[in-house]
Amino acid sequence: MNDRSTNERPVLLLTGLTGALGCELLPRLLTAFPQHQIIAPVRARDDNELIQRIRTVTEFAGLGIVPKDRLMGLRADLTEAKFGLAPVQWDTLAARTQQIFHLAASVDFDLPLK
């Protein structure tokens, strides 16, 4: 998130990108907000898995390769405070984010209610 070329655009935060709703919303957001970068926090073990999960979504949505200045995955864990990000990453994300589309959900029906 410290790449100079990506810091020039305002940010839309899109959680749940890898789910059905996120995959449907992504092309619409790219069209409706051409000046924005969409940052999508994604659960991934490493950068390779993050890249693959983003690629799977963009291919399924018929988008092909989306430039990093328009869509950037961010390895994060939404169940952790501040997504488990380092303080500087969190502060940068918070400062640049103009809108949040929160579509993430846990669909593991075996989890306890708490």
PyMOL commands that place a pseudoatom at each C-alpha (Angstrom):
pseudoatom trace, name=CA, resn=MET, resi=1, chain=A, elem=C, hetatm=0, pos=[0.000, 0.000, 0.000]
pseudoatom trace, name=CA, resn=ASN, resi=2, chain=A, elem=C, hetatm=0, pos=[2.980, 2.307, -0.114]
pseudoatom trace, name=CA, resn=ASP, resi=3, chain=A, elem=C, hetatm=0, pos=[3.359, 2.356, -3.904]
pseudoatom trace, name=CA, resn=ARG, resi=4, chain=A, elem=C, hetatm=0, pos=[3.452, 6.018, -4.999]
pseudoatom trace, name=CA, resn=SER, resi=5, chain=A, elem=C, hetatm=0, pos=[1.298, 5.471, -8.129]
pseudoatom trace, name=CA, resn=THR, resi=6, chain=A, elem=C, hetatm=0, pos=[-1.533, 3.909, -6.133]
pseudoatom trace, name=CA, resn=ASN, resi=7, chain=A, elem=C, hetatm=0, pos=[-1.538, 6.590, -3.425]
pseudoatom trace, name=CA, resn=GLU, resi=8, chain=A, elem=C, hetatm=0, pos=[-2.838, 9.213, -5.818]
pseudoatom trace, name=CA, resn=ARG, resi=9, chain=A, elem=C, hetatm=0, pos=[-6.369, 7.813, -6.052]
pseudoatom trace, name=CA, resn=PRO, resi=10, chain=A, elem=C, hetatm=0, pos=[-9.044, 7.998, -3.359]
pseudoatom trace, name=CA, resn=VAL, resi=11, chain=A, elem=C, hetatm=0, pos=[-10.017, 4.577, -2.009]
pseudoatom trace, name=CA, resn=LEU, resi=12, chain=A, elem=C, hetatm=0, pos=[-13.170, 2.515, -1.861]
pseudoatom trace, name=CA, resn=LEU, resi=13, chain=A, elem=C, hetatm=0, pos=[-12.812, -0.341, 0.608]
pseudoatom trace, name=CA, resn=LEU, resi=14, chain=A, elem=C, hetatm=0, pos=[-14.584, -3.502, -0.535]
pseudoatom trace, name=CA, resn=THR, resi=15, chain=A, elem=C, hetatm=0, pos=[-14.808, -6.378, 1.921]
pseudoatom trace, name=CA, resn=GLY, resi=16, chain=A, elem=C, hetatm=0, pos=[-16.127, -9.716, 0.735]
pseudoatom trace, name=CA, resn=LEU, resi=17, chain=A, elem=C, hetatm=0, pos=[-14.622, -9.393, -2.745]
pseudoatom trace, name=CA, resn=THR, resi=18, chain=A, elem=C, hetatm=0, pos=[-14.112, -13.144, -3.076]
pseudoatom trace, name=CA, resn=GLY, resi=19, chain=A, elem=C, hetatm=0, pos=[-17.757, -13.918, -2.305]
pseudoatom trace, name=CA, resn=ALA, resi=20, chain=A, elem=C, hetatm=0, pos=[-20.692, -13.957, -4.698]
pseudoatom trace, name=CA, resn=LEU, resi=21, chain=A, elem=C, hetatm=0, pos=[-21.851, -10.422, -3.886]
pseudoatom trace, name=CA, resn=GLY, resi=22, chain=A, elem=C, hetatm=0, pos=[-18.375, -8.915, -3.988]
pseudoatom trace, name=CA, resn=CYS, resi=23, chain=A, elem=C, hetatm=0, pos=[-17.687, -10.501, -7.350]
pseudoatom trace, name=CA, resn=GLU, resi=24, chain=A, elem=C, hetatm=0, pos=[-20.932, -9.022, -8.703]
pseudoatom trace, name=CA, resn=LEU, resi=25, chain=A, elem=C, hetatm=0, pos=[-20.339, -5.577, -7.239]
pseudoatom trace, name=CA, resn=LEU, resi=26, chain=A, elem=C, hetatm=0, pos=[-16.715, -5.181, -8.356]
pseudoatom trace, name=CA, resn=PRO, resi=27, chain=A, elem=C, hetatm=0, pos=[-17.371, -4.431, -12.073]
pseudoatom trace, name=CA, resn=ARG, resi=28, chain=A, elem=C, hetatm=0, pos=[-20.086, -1.961, -11.112]
pseudoatom trace, name=CA, resn=LEU, resi=29, chain=A, elem=C, hetatm=0, pos=[-17.788, -0.135, -8.690]
pseudoatom trace, name=CA, resn=LEU, resi=30, chain=A, elem=C, hetatm=0, pos=[-14.997, 0.036, -11.264]
pseudoatom trace, name=CA, resn=THR, resi=31, chain=A, elem=C, hetatm=0, pos=[-17.439, 1.652, -13.700]
pseudoatom trace, name=CA, resn=ALA, resi=32, chain=A, elem=C, hetatm=0, pos=[-19.226, 3.932, -11.238]
pseudoatom trace, name=CA, resn=PHE, resi=33, chain=A, elem=C, hetatm=0, pos=[-16.049, 5.225, -9.553]
pseudoatom trace, name=CA, resn=PRO, resi=34, chain=A, elem=C, hetatm=0, pos=[-13.417, 5.585, -12.311]
pseudoatom trace, name=CA, resn=GLN, resi=35, chain=A, elem=C, hetatm=0, pos=[-11.213, 7.906, -10.225]
pseudoatom trace, name=CA, resn=HIS, resi=36, chain=A, elem=C, hetatm=0, pos=[-11.022, 5.540, -7.245]
pseudoatom trace, name=CA, resn=GLN, resi=37, chain=A, elem=C, hetatm=0, pos=[-8.812, 2.647, -6.328]
pseudoatom trace, name=CA, resn=ILE, resi=38, chain=A, elem=C, hetatm=0, pos=[-10.678, -0.299, -4.841]
pseudoatom trace, name=CA, resn=ILE, resi=39, chain=A, elem=C, hetatm=0, pos=[-8.810, -1.956, -2.005]
pseudoatom trace, name=CA, resn=ALA, resi=40, chain=A, elem=C, hetatm=0, pos=[-10.067, -5.377, -1.044]
pseudoatom trace, name=CA, resn=PRO, resi=41, chain=A, elem=C, hetatm=0, pos=[-8.929, -6.985, 2.200]
pseudoatom trace, name=CA, resn=VAL, resi=42, chain=A, elem=C, hetatm=0, pos=[-8.630, -10.713, 1.519]
pseudoatom trace, name=CA, resn=ARG, resi=43, chain=A, elem=C, hetatm=0, pos=[-7.778, -13.613, 3.790]
pseudoatom trace, name=CA, resn=ALA, resi=44, chain=A, elem=C, hetatm=0, pos=[-4.633, -15.230, 2.350]
pseudoatom trace, name=CA, resn=ARG, resi=45, chain=A, elem=C, hetatm=0, pos=[-1.635, -17.085, 3.769]
pseudoatom trace, name=CA, resn=ASP, resi=46, chain=A, elem=C, hetatm=0, pos=[0.842, -15.207, 1.572]
pseudoatom trace, name=CA, resn=ASP, resi=47, chain=A, elem=C, hetatm=0, pos=[1.083, -12.790, -1.352]
pseudoatom trace, name=CA, resn=ASN, resi=48, chain=A, elem=C, hetatm=0, pos=[0.884, -15.603, -3.924]
pseudoatom trace, name=CA, resn=GLU, resi=49, chain=A, elem=C, hetatm=0, pos=[-2.437, -16.789, -2.531]
pseudoatom trace, name=CA, resn=LEU, resi=50, chain=A, elem=C, hetatm=0, pos=[-3.679, -13.188, -2.407]
pseudoatom trace, name=CA, resn=ILE, resi=51, chain=A, elem=C, hetatm=0, pos=[-2.798, -12.647, -6.071]
pseudoatom trace, name=CA, resn=GLN, resi=52, chain=A, elem=C, hetatm=0, pos=[-4.465, -15.922, -7.062]
pseudoatom trace, name=CA, resn=ARG, resi=53, chain=A, elem=C, hetatm=0, pos=[-7.672, -15.128, -5.174]
pseudoatom trace, name=CA, resn=ILE, resi=54, chain=A, elem=C, hetatm=0, pos=[-7.896, -11.679, -6.773]
pseudoatom trace, name=CA, resn=ARG, resi=55, chain=A, elem=C, hetatm=0, pos=[-7.171, -13.163, -10.216]
pseudoatom trace, name=CA, resn=THR, resi=56, chain=A, elem=C, hetatm=0, pos=[-9.914, -15.770, -9.742]
pseudoatom trace, name=CA, resn=VAL, resi=57, chain=A, elem=C, hetatm=0, pos=[-12.458, -13.040, -8.958]
pseudoatom trace, name=CA, resn=THR, resi=58, chain=A, elem=C, hetatm=0, pos=[-11.487, -10.791, -11.858]
pseudoatom trace, name=CA, resn=GLU, resi=59, chain=A, elem=C, hetatm=0, pos=[-11.515, -13.679, -14.329]
pseudoatom trace, name=CA, resn=PHE, resi=60, chain=A, elem=C, hetatm=0, pos=[-14.906, -14.896, -13.072]
pseudoatom trace, name=CA, resn=ALA, resi=61, chain=A, elem=C, hetatm=0, pos=[-16.277, -11.352, -13.374]
pseudoatom trace, name=CA, resn=GLY, resi=62, chain=A, elem=C, hetatm=0, pos=[-14.983, -11.177, -16.954]
pseudoatom trace, name=CA, resn=LEU, resi=63, chain=A, elem=C, hetatm=0, pos=[-12.584, -8.354, -16.151]
pseudoatom trace, name=CA, resn=GLY, resi=64, chain=A, elem=C, hetatm=0, pos=[-9.279, -9.966, -17.018]
pseudoatom trace, name=CA, resn=ILE, resi=65, chain=A, elem=C, hetatm=0, pos=[-6.328, -8.151, -15.489]
pseudoatom trace, name=CA, resn=VAL, resi=66, chain=A, elem=C, hetatm=0, pos=[-7.323, -5.025, -13.574]
pseudoatom trace, name=CA, resn=PRO, resi=67, chain=A, elem=C, hetatm=0, pos=[-4.480, -2.517, -13.042]
pseudoatom trace, name=CA, resn=LYS, resi=68, chain=A, elem=C, hetatm=0, pos=[-3.209, -2.237, -9.469]
pseudoatom trace, name=CA, resn=ASP, resi=69, chain=A, elem=C, hetatm=0, pos=[-4.104, 1.445, -9.381]
pseudoatom trace, name=CA, resn=ARG, resi=70, chain=A, elem=C, hetatm=0, pos=[-7.762, 0.405, -9.828]
pseudoatom trace, name=CA, resn=LEU, resi=71, chain=A, elem=C, hetatm=0, pos=[-7.908, -2.788, -7.716]
pseudoatom trace, name=CA, resn=MET, resi=72, chain=A, elem=C, hetatm=0, pos=[-5.521, -3.883, -5.043]
pseudoatom trace, name=CA, resn=GLY, resi=73, chain=A, elem=C, hetatm=0, pos=[-5.815, -6.854, -2.750]
pseudoatom trace, name=CA, resn=LEU, resi=74, chain=A, elem=C, hetatm=0, pos=[-4.648, -6.439, 0.814]
pseudoatom trace, name=CA, resn=ARG, resi=75, chain=A, elem=C, hetatm=0, pos=[-3.746, -9.448, 2.940]
pseudoatom trace, name=CA, resn=ALA, resi=76, chain=A, elem=C, hetatm=0, pos=[-5.847, -8.923, 6.046]
pseudoatom trace, name=CA, resn=ASP, resi=77, chain=A, elem=C, hetatm=0, pos=[-8.023, -10.670, 8.617]
pseudoatom trace, name=CA, resn=LEU, resi=78, chain=A, elem=C, hetatm=0, pos=[-11.329, -8.925, 9.245]
pseudoatom trace, name=CA, resn=THR, resi=79, chain=A, elem=C, hetatm=0, pos=[-11.797, -10.845, 12.496]
pseudoatom trace, name=CA, resn=GLU, resi=80, chain=A, elem=C, hetatm=0, pos=[-8.747, -9.089, 13.971]
pseudoatom trace, name=CA, resn=ALA, resi=81, chain=A, elem=C, hetatm=0, pos=[-8.601, -5.558, 15.345]
pseudoatom trace, name=CA, resn=LYS, resi=82, chain=A, elem=C, hetatm=0, pos=[-7.682, -3.151, 12.542]
pseudoatom trace, name=CA, resn=PHE, resi=83, chain=A, elem=C, hetatm=0, pos=[-7.753, -6.165, 10.188]
pseudoatom trace, name=CA, resn=GLY, resi=84, chain=A, elem=C, hetatm=0, pos=[-4.483, -7.377, 11.729]
pseudoatom trace, name=CA, resn=LEU, resi=85, chain=A, elem=C, hetatm=0, pos=[-2.582, -4.700, 9.813]
pseudoatom trace, name=CA, resn=ALA, resi=86, chain=A, elem=C, hetatm=0, pos=[0.532, -2.914, 10.990]
pseudoatom trace, name=CA, resn=PRO, resi=87, chain=A, elem=C, hetatm=0, pos=[-0.287, 0.529, 12.460]
pseudoatom trace, name=CA, resn=VAL, resi=88, chain=A, elem=C, hetatm=0, pos=[1.149, 2.430, 9.482]
pseudoatom trace, name=CA, resn=GLN, resi=89, chain=A, elem=C, hetatm=0, pos=[-0.835, 0.272, 7.014]
pseudoatom trace, name=CA, resn=TRP, resi=90, chain=A, elem=C, hetatm=0, pos=[-4.046, 0.805, 8.984]
pseudoatom trace, name=CA, resn=ASP, resi=91, chain=A, elem=C, hetatm=0, pos=[-3.493, 4.566, 9.275]
pseudoatom trace, name=CA, resn=THR, resi=92, chain=A, elem=C, hetatm=0, pos=[-2.796, 4.892, 5.541]
pseudoatom trace, name=CA, resn=LEU, resi=93, chain=A, elem=C, hetatm=0, pos=[-5.853, 2.836, 4.627]
pseudoatom trace, name=CA, resn=ALA, resi=94, chain=A, elem=C, hetatm=0, pos=[-8.072, 4.805, 7.002]
pseudoatom trace, name=CA, resn=ALA, resi=95, chain=A, elem=C, hetatm=0, pos=[-6.813, 8.168, 5.737]
pseudoatom trace, name=CA, resn=ARG, resi=96, chain=A, elem=C, hetatm=0, pos=[-7.392, 7.315, 2.065]
pseudoatom trace, name=CA, resn=THR, resi=97, chain=A, elem=C, hetatm=0, pos=[-10.717, 5.489, 2.341]
pseudoatom trace, name=CA, resn=GLN, resi=98, chain=A, elem=C, hetatm=0, pos=[-13.726, 7.527, 1.246]
pseudoatom trace, name=CA, resn=GLN, resi=99, chain=A, elem=C, hetatm=0, pos=[-16.401, 4.811, 1.184]
pseudoatom trace, name=CA, resn=ILE, resi=100, chain=A, elem=C, hetatm=0, pos=[-16.775, 1.288, 2.517]
pseudoatom trace, name=CA, resn=PHE, resi=101, chain=A, elem=C, hetatm=0, pos=[-18.764, -1.505, 0.922]
pseudoatom trace, name=CA, resn=HIS, resi=102, chain=A, elem=C, hetatm=0, pos=[-18.895, -4.184, 3.605]
pseudoatom trace, name=CA, resn=LEU, resi=103, chain=A, elem=C, hetatm=0, pos=[-19.991, -7.502, 2.115]
pseudoatom trace, name=CA, resn=ALA, resi=104, chain=A, elem=C, hetatm=0, pos=[-17.811, -9.893, 4.109]
pseudoatom trace, name=CA, resn=ALA, resi=105, chain=A, elem=C, hetatm=0, pos=[-19.577, -12.569, 6.109]
pseudoatom trace, name=CA, resn=SER, resi=106, chain=A, elem=C, hetatm=0, pos=[-18.851, -15.852, 7.786]
pseudoatom trace, name=CA, resn=VAL, resi=107, chain=A, elem=C, hetatm=0, pos=[-20.816, -18.631, 6.160]
pseudoatom trace, name=CA, resn=ASP, resi=108, chain=A, elem=C, hetatm=0, pos=[-19.537, -21.402, 8.437]
pseudoatom trace, name=CA, resn=PHE, resi=109, chain=A, elem=C, hetatm=0, pos=[-22.785, -22.553, 9.998]
pseudoatom trace, name=CA, resn=ASP, resi=110, chain=A, elem=C, hetatm=0, pos=[-20.982, -24.753, 12.525]
pseudoatom trace, name=CA, resn=LEU, resi=111, chain=A, elem=C, hetatm=0, pos=[-19.555, -21.779, 14.426]
pseudoatom trace, name=CA, resn=PRO, resi=112, chain=A, elem=C, hetatm=0, pos=[-20.959, -21.002, 17.878]
pseudoatom trace, name=CA, resn=LEU, resi=113, chain=A, elem=C, hetatm=0, pos=[-23.234, -17.978, 18.018]
pseudoatom trace, name=CA, resn=LYS, resi=114, chain=A, elem=C, hetatm=0, pos=[-20.707, -15.935, 19.999]
for i in range(1, 114): cmd.bond("trace and resi %d" % i, "trace and resi %d" % (i + 1))
show_as sticks, trace
zoom trace
